[in-house]
């Protein structure tokens, strides 16, 4: 695959590295959000 066919200009390796970091960051953010929701739920249940 040539670099000219990429919309971002990233090489295949760089794109894979970026995707890996993006997925890890998303999962970390989701974990923090879940913990925050559980803490708020234990403080003041909303249902």
C-alpha distance matrix in Angstrom:
0.0 3.8 6.7 8.6 7.4 8.6 12.4 13.5 11.8 11.3 8.9 8.1 11.4 13.3 12.5 13.7 16.7 17.6 17.6 19.8 22.1 22.3 23.3 25.8 27.3 27.7 29.4 31.6 32.7 33.4 35.5 37.5 38.1 39.3 41.6 43.0 43.7 45.5 47.6 48.6 49.3 51.6 53.3 53.8 52.6 51.7 52.3
3.8 0.0 3.8 5.4 5.9 7.5 11.2 12.1 9.7 10.1 8.2 9.0 12.2 13.3 13.0 15.1 17.5 18.0 18.7 21.1 22.9 23.1 24.6 27.1 28.2 28.8 30.8 32.8 33.6 34.7 36.9 38.5 39.2 40.7 42.9 44.0 44.9 46.9 48.8 49.6 50.6 53.0 54.5 54.9 54.0 53.0 53.8
6.7 3.8 0.0 3.8 5.5 5.4 8.7 8.9 6.0 6.9 6.0 8.2 11.1 11.1 11.0 13.8 15.7 15.7 16.9 19.5 20.8 20.9 22.9 25.3 25.9 26.7 29.0 30.7 31.4 32.7 35.0 36.4 37.0 38.8 41.0 41.8 42.8 45.0 46.7 47.5 48.7 51.0 52.3 52.8 52.0 51.0 52.1
8.6 5.4 3.8 0.0 3.8 5.5 7.8 9.2 6.9 9.4 9.5 11.6 14.7 14.4 13.8 16.9 18.9 18.3 19.3 22.3 23.5 23.1 25.2 27.8 28.2 28.7 31.2 33.0 33.3 34.6 37.1 38.4 38.7 40.7 43.0 43.6 44.4 46.8 48.5 49.0 50.2 52.8 54.0 54.2 53.4 52.2 53.2
7.4 5.9 5.5 3.8 0.0 3.8 6.5 9.0 8.0 9.9 10.1 11.0 14.6 14.6 13.1 15.8 18.4 17.7 18.0 21.2 22.7 21.9 23.6 26.5 27.1 27.1 29.6 31.7 31.9 32.8 35.5 37.0 37.1 38.8 41.4 42.1 42.6 45.0 46.9 47.4 48.3 51.0 52.3 52.4 51.4 50.0 50.8
8.6 7.5 5.4 5.5 3.8 0.0 3.8 5.5 5.2 6.7 7.9 8.9 12.3 11.6 9.8 12.9 15.2 14.2 14.6 17.9 19.1 18.3 20.2 23.1 23.4 23.5 26.1 28.1 28.3 29.3 32.0 33.4 33.5 35.4 37.8 38.5 39.2 41.5 43.4 43.9 44.9 47.5 48.8 48.9 48.0 46.8 47.7
12.4 11.2 8.7 7.8 6.5 3.8 0.0 3.8 5.8 8.0 10.5 11.7 14.7 13.2 11.0 14.4 16.3 14.4 14.8 18.4 19.2 17.7 19.9 22.9 22.7 22.5 25.5 27.4 27.0 28.2 31.1 32.2 32.1 34.1 36.7 37.0 37.6 40.2 41.9 42.1 43.3 46.0 47.1 47.1 46.3 44.8 45.9
13.5 12.1 8.9 9.2 9.0 5.5 3.8 0.0 3.8 5.4 8.8 10.6 12.8 10.5 8.9 12.6 13.7 11.6 12.8 16.2 16.4 15.3 18.0 20.6 20.1 20.5 23.6 25.0 24.8 26.3 29.1 30.0 30.1 32.4 34.7 34.9 35.9 38.4 40.0 40.3 41.7 44.3 45.2 45.4 44.9 43.6 44.9
11.8 9.7 6.0 6.9 8.0 5.2 5.8 3.8 0.0 3.8 6.5 9.4 11.5 9.6 9.2 12.9 13.9 12.6 14.3 17.4 17.7 17.4 20.1 22.3 22.2 23.0 25.9 27.2 27.3 29.0 31.5 32.4 32.9 35.1 37.2 37.6 38.8 41.2 42.6 43.2 44.7 47.1 48.1 48.5 48.0 46.9 48.3
11.3 10.1 6.9 9.4 9.9 6.7 8.0 5.4 3.8 0.0 3.8 6.5 8.0 5.8 5.8 9.4 10.2 9.4 11.3 14.0 14.6 14.7 17.3 19.3 19.5 20.6 23.2 24.5 25.0 26.7 28.9 30.0 30.8 32.9 34.8 35.5 36.8 39.0 40.4 41.2 42.7 44.9 46.1 46.7 46.2 45.4 46.7
8.9 8.2 6.0 9.5 10.1 7.9 10.5 8.8 6.5 3.8 0.0 3.8 5.5 5.2 6.1 8.6 9.9 10.5 12.1 14.2 15.4 16.2 18.2 20.0 20.9 22.2 24.3 25.7 26.7 28.3 30.2 31.6 32.6 34.3 36.2 37.2 38.6 40.5 42.0 43.1 44.4 46.5 47.9 48.6 48.0 47.4 48.5
8.1 9.0 8.2 11.6 11.0 8.9 11.7 10.6 9.4 6.5 3.8 0.0 3.8 5.5 5.1 6.2 8.7 9.9 10.5 12.3 14.4 15.2 16.4 18.4 19.9 20.9 22.5 24.4 25.7 26.8 28.6 30.4 31.4 32.8 34.7 36.1 37.2 38.9 40.7 42.0 43.0 45.0 46.6 47.4 46.6 46.0 46.9
11.4 12.2 11.1 14.7 14.6 12.3 14.7 12.8 11.5 8.0 5.5 3.8 0.0 3.8 5.4 5.1 6.2 8.6 9.9 10.6 12.5 14.2 15.4 16.7 18.4 20.0 21.3 22.7 24.4 25.8 27.2 28.9 30.3 31.7 33.3 34.8 36.2 37.7 39.3 40.8 42.0 43.7 45.4 46.4 45.8 45.5 46.6
13.3 13.3 11.1 14.4 14.6 11.6 13.2 10.5 9.6 5.8 5.2 5.5 3.8 0.0 3.8 5.4 5.0 6.1 8.5 9.8 10.6 12.1 14.2 15.4 16.4 18.2 20.0 21.1 22.4 24.2 25.8 27.1 28.5 30.2 31.8 32.9 34.5 36.2 37.6 38.9 40.3 42.2 43.6 44.6 44.1 43.8 45.1
12.5 13.0 11.0 13.8 13.1 9.8 11.0 8.9 9.2 5.8 6.1 5.1 5.4 3.8 0.0 3.8 5.4 5.1 6.1 8.6 9.9 10.3 12.2 14.2 15.2 16.2 18.2 19.8 20.9 22.2 24.2 25.7 26.7 28.3 30.3 31.4 32.6 34.5 36.1 37.2 38.4 40.5 41.9 42.7 42.0 41.4 42.6
13.7 15.1 13.8 16.9 15.8 12.9 14.4 12.6 12.9 9.4 8.6 6.2 5.1 5.4 3.8 0.0 3.8 5.5 5.1 6.1 8.7 9.7 10.5 12.3 14.2 15.2 16.5 18.3 19.9 21.0 22.5 24.4 25.7 26.9 28.7 30.3 31.5 33.0 34.8 36.2 37.2 39.0 40.8 41.7 40.9 40.5 41.5
16.7 17.5 15.7 18.9 18.4 15.2 16.3 13.7 13.9 10.2 9.9 8.7 6.2 5.0 5.4 3.8 0.0 3.8 5.5 5.1 6.3 8.6 10.0 10.8 12.3 14.3 15.6 16.6 18.4 20.1 21.3 22.8 24.4 25.9 27.3 28.7 30.4 31.8 33.3 34.8 36.1 37.8 39.3 40.5 40.1 39.9 41.2
17.6 18.0 15.7 18.3 17.7 14.2 14.4 11.6 12.6 9.4 10.5 9.9 8.6 6.1 5.1 5.5 3.8 0.0 3.8 5.4 5.2 6.0 8.6 10.0 10.5 12.2 14.3 15.3 16.4 18.2 19.9 21.1 22.4 24.2 25.9 26.9 28.4 30.3 31.7 32.9 34.3 36.2 37.5 38.5 38.1 37.7 39.1
17.6 18.7 16.9 19.3 18.0 14.6 14.8 12.8 14.3 11.3 12.1 10.5 9.9 8.5 6.1 5.1 5.5 3.8 0.0 3.8 5.4 4.9 6.1 8.6 9.8 10.4 12.2 14.1 15.2 16.3 18.2 20.0 20.9 22.3 24.3 25.6 26.7 28.5 30.3 31.4 32.5 34.5 36.1 36.9 36.2 35.7 36.8
19.8 21.1 19.5 22.3 21.2 17.9 18.4 16.2 17.4 14.0 14.2 12.3 10.6 9.8 8.6 6.1 5.1 5.4 3.8 0.0 3.8 5.4 5.3 6.2 8.6 10.0 10.7 12.3 14.3 15.4 16.6 18.5 20.0 21.2 22.7 24.4 25.8 27.1 28.8 30.4 31.5 33.2 34.9 36.1 35.4 35.3 36.4
22.1 22.9 20.8 23.5 22.7 19.1 19.2 16.4 17.7 14.6 15.4 14.4 12.5 10.6 9.9 8.7 6.3 5.2 5.4 3.8 0.0 3.8 5.5 5.2 6.1 8.5 9.9 10.5 12.2 14.1 15.3 16.5 18.3 19.9 21.2 22.5 24.3 25.8 27.1 28.6 30.1 31.7 33.1 34.4 34.1 34.0 35.5
22.3 23.1 20.9 23.1 21.9 18.3 17.7 15.3 17.4 14.7 16.2 15.2 14.2 12.1 10.3 9.7 8.6 6.0 4.9 5.4 3.8 0.0 3.8 5.5 5.2 6.1 8.6 9.9 10.5 12.2 14.2 15.5 16.4 18.3 20.1 21.1 22.4 24.4 25.9 27.0 28.3 30.3 31.7 32.5 32.1 31.7 33.1
23.3 24.6 22.9 25.2 23.6 20.2 19.9 18.0 20.1 17.3 18.2 16.4 15.4 14.2 12.2 10.5 10.0 8.6 6.1 5.3 5.5 3.8 0.0 3.8 5.4 5.1 6.2 8.6 9.9 10.5 12.2 14.3 15.3 16.4 18.4 19.9 20.9 22.5 24.4 25.7 26.6 28.6 30.3 31.2 30.4 30.1 31.2
25.8 27.1 25.3 27.8 26.5 23.1 22.9 20.6 22.3 19.3 20.0 18.4 16.7 15.4 14.2 12.3 10.8 10.0 8.6 6.2 5.2 5.5 3.8 0.0 3.8 5.5 5.2 6.1 8.6 9.9 10.5 12.4 14.2 15.3 16.6 18.4 20.0 21.1 22.7 24.4 25.6 27.1 28.8 30.1 29.6 29.8 31.1
27.3 28.2 25.9 28.2 27.1 23.4 22.7 20.1 22.2 19.5 20.9 19.9 18.4 16.4 15.2 14.2 12.3 10.5 9.8 8.6 6.1 5.2 5.4 3.8 0.0 3.8 5.5 5.1 6.1 8.5 9.9 10.7 12.3 14.2 15.5 16.5 18.3 20.0 21.2 22.6 24.2 25.9 27.1 28.4 28.2 28.2 29.9
27.7 28.8 26.7 28.7 27.1 23.5 22.5 20.5 23.0 20.6 22.2 20.9 20.0 18.2 16.2 15.2 14.3 12.2 10.4 10.0 8.5 6.1 5.1 5.5 3.8 0.0 3.8 5.4 5.1 6.1 8.6 10.0 10.5 12.2 14.3 15.3 16.4 18.3 20.0 21.0 22.2 24.3 25.8 26.6 26.0 25.7 27.1
29.4 30.8 29.0 31.2 29.6 26.1 25.5 23.6 25.9 23.2 24.3 22.5 21.3 20.0 18.2 16.5 15.6 14.3 12.2 10.7 9.9 8.6 6.2 5.2 5.5 3.8 0.0 3.8 5.5 5.0 6.1 8.7 9.8 10.4 12.3 14.2 15.2 16.4 18.4 19.9 20.8 22.5 24.4 25.4 24.7 24.8 26.0
31.6 32.8 30.7 33.0 31.7 28.1 27.4 25.0 27.2 24.5 25.7 24.4 22.7 21.1 19.8 18.3 16.6 15.3 14.1 12.3 10.5 9.9 8.6 6.1 5.1 5.4 3.8 0.0 3.8 5.4 5.1 6.3 8.6 9.9 10.7 12.3 14.3 15.5 16.7 18.5 19.9 21.3 22.8 24.3 24.1 24.6 26.2
32.7 33.6 31.4 33.3 31.9 28.3 27.0 24.8 27.3 25.0 26.7 25.7 24.4 22.4 20.9 19.9 18.4 16.4 15.2 14.3 12.2 10.5 9.9 8.6 6.1 5.1 5.5 3.8 0.0 3.8 5.5 5.2 6.2 8.7 10.0 10.5 12.3 14.3 15.4 16.5 18.2 20.1 21.2 22.3 22.1 22.2 24.1
33.4 34.7 32.7 34.6 32.8 29.3 28.2 26.3 29.0 26.7 28.3 26.8 25.8 24.2 22.2 21.0 20.1 18.2 16.3 15.4 14.1 12.2 10.5 9.9 8.5 6.1 5.0 5.4 3.8 0.0 3.8 5.5 5.0 6.1 8.6 9.8 10.5 12.3 14.2 15.3 16.2 18.3 19.9 20.7 20.0 20.0 21.4
35.5 36.9 35.0 37.1 35.5 32.0 31.1 29.1 31.5 28.9 30.2 28.6 27.2 25.8 24.2 22.5 21.3 19.9 18.2 16.6 15.3 14.2 12.2 10.5 9.9 8.6 6.1 5.1 5.5 3.8 0.0 3.8 5.4 5.1 6.2 8.6 9.9 10.6 12.4 14.3 15.2 16.6 18.5 19.9 19.4 20.1 21.5
37.5 38.5 36.4 38.4 37.0 33.4 32.2 30.0 32.4 30.0 31.6 30.4 28.9 27.1 25.7 24.4 22.8 21.1 20.0 18.5 16.5 15.5 14.3 12.4 10.7 10.0 8.7 6.3 5.2 5.5 3.8 0.0 3.8 5.5 5.2 6.1 8.6 9.9 10.6 12.3 14.1 15.4 16.6 18.2 18.4 19.1 21.2
38.1 39.2 37.0 38.7 37.1 33.5 32.1 30.1 32.9 30.8 32.6 31.4 30.3 28.5 26.7 25.7 24.4 22.4 20.9 20.0 18.3 16.4 15.3 14.2 12.3 10.5 9.8 8.6 6.2 5.0 5.4 3.8 0.0 3.8 5.5 5.1 6.1 8.6 9.9 10.5 12.1 14.2 15.3 16.1 16.0 16.2 18.2
39.3 40.7 38.8 40.7 38.8 35.4 34.1 32.4 35.1 32.9 34.3 32.8 31.7 30.2 28.3 26.9 25.9 24.2 22.3 21.2 19.9 18.3 16.4 15.3 14.2 12.2 10.4 9.9 8.7 6.1 5.1 5.5 3.8 0.0 3.8 5.4 5.1 6.2 8.6 9.9 10.3 12.3 14.3 15.1 14.4 15.0 16.4
41.6 42.9 41.0 43.0 41.4 37.8 36.7 34.7 37.2 34.8 36.2 34.7 33.3 31.8 30.3 28.7 27.3 25.9 24.3 22.7 21.2 20.1 18.4 16.6 15.5 14.3 12.3 10.7 10.0 8.6 6.2 5.2 5.5 3.8 0.0 3.8 5.4 5.1 6.2 8.6 9.7 10.6 12.4 14.2 14.1 15.6 17.4
43.0 44.0 41.8 43.6 42.1 38.5 37.0 34.9 37.6 35.5 37.2 36.1 34.8 32.9 31.4 30.3 28.7 26.9 25.6 24.4 22.5 21.1 19.9 18.4 16.5 15.3 14.2 12.3 10.5 9.8 8.6 6.1 5.1 5.4 3.8 0.0 3.8 5.5 5.1 6.2 8.5 9.9 10.7 12.1 12.7 13.8 16.3
43.7 44.9 42.8 44.4 42.6 39.2 37.6 35.9 38.8 36.8 38.6 37.2 36.2 34.5 32.6 31.5 30.4 28.4 26.7 25.8 24.3 22.4 20.9 20.0 18.3 16.4 15.2 14.3 12.3 10.5 9.9 8.6 6.1 5.1 5.4 3.8 0.0 3.8 5.4 5.1 6.0 8.6 9.8 10.3 9.9 10.6 12.8
45.5 46.9 45.0 46.8 45.0 41.5 40.2 38.4 41.2 39.0 40.5 38.9 37.7 36.2 34.5 33.0 31.8 30.3 28.5 27.1 25.8 24.4 22.5 21.1 20.0 18.3 16.4 15.5 14.3 12.3 10.6 9.9 8.6 6.2 5.1 5.5 3.8 0.0 3.8 5.5 4.9 6.1 8.6 9.9 9.3 11.2 12.8
47.6 48.8 46.7 48.5 46.9 43.4 41.9 40.0 42.6 40.4 42.0 40.7 39.3 37.6 36.1 34.8 33.3 31.7 30.3 28.8 27.1 25.9 24.4 22.7 21.2 20.0 18.4 16.7 15.4 14.2 12.4 10.6 9.9 8.6 6.2 5.1 5.4 3.8 0.0 3.8 5.4 5.2 6.3 8.7 9.6 12.0 14.4
48.6 49.6 47.5 49.0 47.4 43.9 42.1 40.3 43.2 41.2 43.1 42.0 40.8 38.9 37.2 36.2 34.8 32.9 31.4 30.4 28.6 27.0 25.7 24.4 22.6 21.0 19.9 18.5 16.5 15.3 14.3 12.3 10.5 9.9 8.6 6.2 5.1 5.5 3.8 0.0 3.8 5.4 5.0 6.0 7.3 9.0 12.0
49.3 50.6 48.7 50.2 48.3 44.9 43.3 41.7 44.7 42.7 44.4 43.0 42.0 40.3 38.4 37.2 36.1 34.3 32.5 31.5 30.1 28.3 26.6 25.6 24.2 22.2 20.8 19.9 18.2 16.2 15.2 14.1 12.1 10.3 9.7 8.5 6.0 4.9 5.4 3.8 0.0 3.8 5.4 5.2 4.5 6.8 9.0
51.6 53.0 51.0 52.8 51.0 47.5 46.0 44.3 47.1 44.9 46.5 45.0 43.7 42.2 40.5 39.0 37.8 36.2 34.5 33.2 31.7 30.3 28.6 27.1 25.9 24.3 22.5 21.3 20.1 18.3 16.6 15.4 14.2 12.3 10.6 9.9 8.6 6.1 5.2 5.4 3.8 0.0 3.8 5.8 6.2 9.6 11.4
53.3 54.5 52.3 54.0 52.3 48.8 47.1 45.2 48.1 46.1 47.9 46.6 45.4 43.6 41.9 40.8 39.3 37.5 36.1 34.9 33.1 31.7 30.3 28.8 27.1 25.8 24.4 22.8 21.2 19.9 18.5 16.6 15.3 14.3 12.4 10.7 9.8 8.6 6.3 5.0 5.4 3.8 0.0 3.8 6.5 9.6 12.3
53.8 54.9 52.8 54.2 52.4 48.9 47.1 45.4 48.5 46.7 48.6 47.4 46.4 44.6 42.7 41.7 40.5 38.5 36.9 36.1 34.4 32.5 31.2 30.1 28.4 26.6 25.4 24.3 22.3 20.7 19.9 18.2 16.1 15.1 14.2 12.1 10.3 9.9 8.7 6.0 5.2 5.8 3.8 0.0 3.8 6.3 9.2
52.6 54.0 52.0 53.4 51.4 48.0 46.3 44.9 48.0 46.2 48.0 46.6 45.8 44.1 42.0 40.9 40.1 38.1 36.2 35.4 34.1 32.1 30.4 29.6 28.2 26.0 24.7 24.1 22.1 20.0 19.4 18.4 16.0 14.4 14.1 12.7 9.9 9.3 9.6 7.3 4.5 6.2 6.5 3.8 0.0 3.8 5.8
51.7 53.0 51.0 52.2 50.0 46.8 44.8 43.6 46.9 45.4 47.4 46.0 45.5 43.8 41.4 40.5 39.9 37.7 35.7 35.3 34.0 31.7 30.1 29.8 28.2 25.7 24.8 24.6 22.2 20.0 20.1 19.1 16.2 15.0 15.6 13.8 10.6 11.2 12.0 9.0 6.8 9.6 9.6 6.3 3.8 0.0 3.8
52.3 53.8 52.1 53.2 50.8 47.7 45.9 44.9 48.3 46.7 48.5 46.9 46.6 45.1 42.6 41.5 41.2 39.1 36.8 36.4 35.5 33.1 31.2 31.1 29.9 27.1 26.0 26.2 24.1 21.4 21.5 21.2 18.2 16.4 17.4 16.3 12.8 12.8 14.4 12.0 9.0 11.4 12.3 9.2 5.8 3.8 0.0
